[in-house]
Amino acid sequence: MVNFNGNLISSGAFFLNHENRGFKYGDALFETIRIINGKLLFWEDHYFRLMSSMRILRMEIPMEFTMEFLEEEFLKTLTANELMDKPVRARLTVYRNDGGKYTPSTNDCSFVIEMEELDVPFYTIDDTSYEVELFKDFYVNADMLSNLKTTNKVLHTVSSVFAKENGYQNCLLLNGAKQVVEGINGNIFLVSNQTIKTPPLKDGCLDGILRKKLLEIISKWDDFELEETSISPFELQKADELFITNTIIGVKPITKYRKKEFDTKVAKSLLGRLNALARLS
């Protein structure tokens, strides 16, 4: 079952048409949320990011779009899918309603909530090989739109195809200044000696929720200095560790980039701290 504007509909039903602006123009935003036993992890952060993004895209925020209303819609959808006591990956998509060409005929919005069960409740790290390569065919724009979680993900899709065709588990994306911005599916962190770096938002990376949470954790960690600073491709092979973060996987260590193999100690330590924070959220 999916939740379409508060109505529960079979996942196989046709409820979006060819005029949908998310389909035609990528005129939509989404939030992917991890849910454990009916608890939406970091829900307040997701909610305020969504509200901010809707304002930036000049979408009309419905009066009923309170944090409590949307949380109830998630819980209603969990119950309908018999997932209330399971770990769940949920996606909330908000799109501008049908009408118009590039210029929309309305700024009113609709929403869809969909869900799928996850294997484990909290974040884990496995020790499987995870090799990455730079994707250099196209570049991320270093601007505010790239910070938003929109449905316009052609670059990420093409780079995913490139990774699959060449036997990589992920690719690192660059901006026009040839700075490392992010992975296909999450933010990138680099560990070098006692410093942990991640690209600043001005470089064009996603304003990720897990990125925000790890910045909070690392800033209080006496063992490491945190830097939000541009990362050049030349730094990658000199790093001690690289890892990718997002709301669903948590922390994913990169084990190999070209001829360099990386440690995973810091990533595993951060994961434990992240799970502790998730339990309190």
Salt bridges, closest charged atoms under 4 A:
GLU19 OE2 - HIS18 NE2 3.37
GLU19 OE1 - LYS24 NZ 3.44
ASP27 OD2 - ARG21 NE 2.86
ASP27 OD2 - ARG96 NE 2.73
GLU31 OE1 - HIS46 ND1 2.72
GLU31 OE1 - ARG49 NH2 2.69
ASP45 OD1 - LYS212 NZ 2.62
ASP45 OD2 - LYS213 NZ 2.90
GLU73 OE1 - LYS76 NZ 3.12
GLU116 OE2 - ARG89 NH1 3.80
ASP126 OD1 - LYS252 NZ 3.07
ASP127 OD1 - LYS268 NZ 2.95
GLU133 OE2 - ARG258 NH2 2.87
GLU182 OE2 - HIS156 NE2 3.10
ASP203 OD1 - LYS202 NZ 3.58
GLU216 OE2 - LYS213 NZ 3.73
GLU228 OE1 - ARG211 NH2 2.73
GLU235 OE1 - LYS197 NZ 2.86
